[in-house]
């Protein structure tokens, strides 16, 4: 079903809602006379995609926060459901010495500009997102904790002026985070730079409880070090019991309004939690970049709503309404829920007016419609980061005449041209060290942004009309359209994982590829396969998602001589072929070798490394081509940069293979899903 409507209000010009909208309860537009208290909740999450997009949108979103807060100056709450930053160029830019002169930073350090931006916007609390932890617990603490100026620095870094919340992560078990852990249920404005399960924020005399929850898969998808993630079995029911304990502790003090900041990575889990909890009024989802919007909301070209805003459910006992809200990330949208509560603290669904509540786009027109003013502190931070990033945009490393597809839902569900290109680069790079390497495997979750841009032609209101293009020119950096810069690489491969070479048997290869497609739900039209979904080179396979996980791969062949012939059949008709103990040299990410995304590599850890893997960072031995030097040798950013500079350096020799999303005539050849044929 496709609904297409056009409006002329401040929030709206056009919206497409694709897919069937299913809601247990629909919010009405009429005001409710029983409302005793009105809350304006402003919310955001998932600033973990394109650095360029986030930096471009931060100023306008900050202006919209000011404008909307002014409409409810005493009744506004501003929260995040996590993933407030991600490793990459803007993350690294905060460590540049120039940040010592930027108000709100003072002491340079990775990630600190992102926290300074949120501080300047007035964020009051945040859930812990998985990407907040990607640098490890010690680095996470260096970002959210304050730092005293020493040496040549003159201004202290204040750290996060809000608490980070997670009821199911035990940070007291890690020596780095333990000093920041405080008891739950304290007032948020009294516990900056802290980690806790819940907090209280007073809004116009009303005490509102805020509880945090983090995906139980954090042990697999990020760096938790000695912090404990609960429940150990990833049970949503058990997670709900943990959350309920925190909710009950708040309501026992007389609090009758509770908001859950839930960073679950897939909104289906927030939906499940809604029906498993009591006394939770609002759930702010996070981690999935799910764009909820109502028919009054104007969206960025190429975007379409996954469902309506808000989603309404019933609590576990069936007595109360629960609103679920979420918006897409990178400061593209600000979520706004204006809702009434009765004297007992029950959320009144009938008070939610879609002409007021919904998704607010962070563009110039919205700022003008809201009569917005600049947030000078945010603009100054963004400007300083942009100055550093500009240098990265000026470093041109390659050229593509086509859009390189790094869209999250695509790289985690199917082969893409950017996935192929980076997997090819890793294979080529590893061959510089060992010519016997024949296959390359990486996880789609490690690709964080596309290289290029998309837009809907003027006058179109259909998402099917979206057009995809190579990178835009950046005249200030002497960057031409199609040029691929250091910035593009750092945005797309934000984690900059180290590369490793391992020997895998035919049996192990079958197990690895089965694992890579094990998360795909055959009933999910999006085909979403999670961050473990593979991008590959030197091999091809076909799988059937309707079969049981662990027995889905039907064919698998390896190109042992590099001529594209795929001459070694490993699996045929679902069965292993030939000598199961024969081995193949594979290049992959050190993150995966060491068990990231639960990949079942054989790994014996010795001195923090797998003893059976060759880490390229330590073993290049002069084999690096030396055409790029911004990233460490042996890392995937360096491999990609060296590969582009060697094979696709400029507009005369561009990369030209279109992705299926941009070219209907293109077909996937390395990864074929049989049940979608």
C-alpha positions, 0 to 999 in steps of 0.5 A: 500500500502506498499513501501519497498526500500533499499539504501546505502547512509549515511541517509539510510539502509531501510525504510517502508512506510505503508499506502496510501500517499496522497499529494496535491503537491509533492516535486521534487529533482532538484535544482531551479536556481531561489533560492535566499536564502537557509535555513536549518531548523533543528527541533524536538518535543515531548520529552514526551515519554520514559525517557530512550529513550530520555536520550539515544538519546540526545547526538547523536542528539546533535552531529548531530545538530553540524554536520549538522549546520557545513554544513550550518553554516550561514543558519541554524535555529533550532526550536522545536514545543513543549513538550520539557519535561514531568513529570517523572524520568528525570523531577524529577532528575533535582531537585536532589541536585547533579544538583547544580554542573552541568553546565547549571543548577546550581539551582536544579528544576524539568524539568530544565535539559531538558531545559539545554539540549536544551540550550546547543544544541542551540535551538532558539525558541519553541512552547508551548506544552501541556506537558510543562504545565502539572505541572501547570503554576507556575511550567512551569514558574519555568522551563523556567525562570531564577533563582538566586543562593542562600544559598549553590548554586553557579551558577545561572540557566539561564532558557530557552535561547529562547522564548516560542511561542503561539499566541492563549494562553493568558498568561498575564491572569495568575499572575505567567506567566504574568511577562514573557509575552513580545510583539510579533515580537521581535528578539528571541536572545533578549528575553530569558525566555519569552512568546510571540506570535511570534518572529524574527530570523535573518539567514544570513541577512534574517529576518524570522518570527516565529509564535507559536500555541497551541492546543485549547484543552489545557484546557482539556488536561493539566493544564492551570490555569488562562491562557486563551486558544483560540478559546473557541470552538476549531474551526480550522478556528478561530484558523487560523484567530488568527494565521493569525493576527500574520503572517500579523503583521510580513509581514507588517514589510517587512518579507517575510518568515514565519514558524509556530510552531504548536503543534496541537496534531494531524497532521490533524489539521496542514494539515488543517491550511496549507490551511487556512493560507497565507504567511506561508511557513513552518509548524513544526507540534508537539504533534502527534509524527507523523514520516514523512520520505522519502525513503532515511531515515533510521529508528529505528527498529520497526518504520515506516513512517506515510507519506513522508517528507515533506508534501507539500500543497498550501496556502489559496489563492492557490499561494504559497507552504507550507511545513509541517514537523514533526518527532517522539519524544524522541530525536530519530530523528532530522528533516532537511529541506533544502529549497530555497526561491526566491527573493519574499520570496516564498518557492520553492518546487523544491529545496527540495532534499530528499537525503539531507532533511528528518529524521536523526536517532540519532544512532551511525552510523549516528553520524559516517556518519556525522563525528560528534563530541560530544556536551560536555555540553549535555553529561555532563547534560545527565550523571548527570541525568543518575546518579540520574536515575540509583538509580531508575533503581536499585529499582526493584518492580516487574517482567513481562515475557511479553512486557507491551504495552504502545504505544501511539496509542495503549493505546488510541485506544484499551485495552492493557495489561499495561492498564489492569495491571495499572487499576487492580492495582488501583482497588486492591489498592482502595480495601485496603481502601474500599472493596466495590470498584468494578470498575476502570477507567483511561485514556489511555493518562495517560500511557506515555511509554511501559515497555519493548522494541521492535526490528526487527530481523536482516536482516528484512525490514518489520514492520510486523516482529517486535518482542516485549520483556520484559524489558532489563537487566541493569547490572549496576543497578542489573536489570535482563531482565523482572524486572520492576523498579521504573524507568519503573513505573515513565516512564510509569505513568509519571504524577503520578496522585492521585487516588479517589473513587467516587460513580457513578449511572448506568446512570452516568457510561453509560455517562462516558463510552460513553464519553471515546470512543467519539473521535474515527473516524470510518474512521480512520484505526488507531482507535485513540481515543484520550487521553480520551480513557479508560483502565478499570478493574472490567467491560467490554463493547462493542462499535460500532464506526460507531454509533453516539458519545454518543450512541456507547456503546452496552453492559456494564457489571460490576463484582460486586463480583470480580470473573470475572463473570460480573454479573450486566448487565448495558447496553444491545443492547445499552439500559440501564438495571435495576435500572438506579439510582443504584450505583457502587463504582469506583476508578479513577484518581483525574484528571478525577474526576475534569474534565480532558479530559472533563470527565463528572463526577459530581464534586462539588469543595470545597477547590480545591477538589471534595467534593463527592470524597474520595482522597486516598492521604488523606485517606489511614489510614494505608491501604497502604501495605508499600512495596514501598515508592518512590511515595506518598501514594494514587497515581497511581505509588504507587498503581502500585508498591504495586500491583506488589510487592505483586502479581508479585514480581520476575521471579518466579512469573511474570506477563504473559498475552501477549498483542495482539500486541505481540501475535496474538492469544491474544484477547481483552476481556474488551473493544471490538470494534464491528465494527472491528470484 
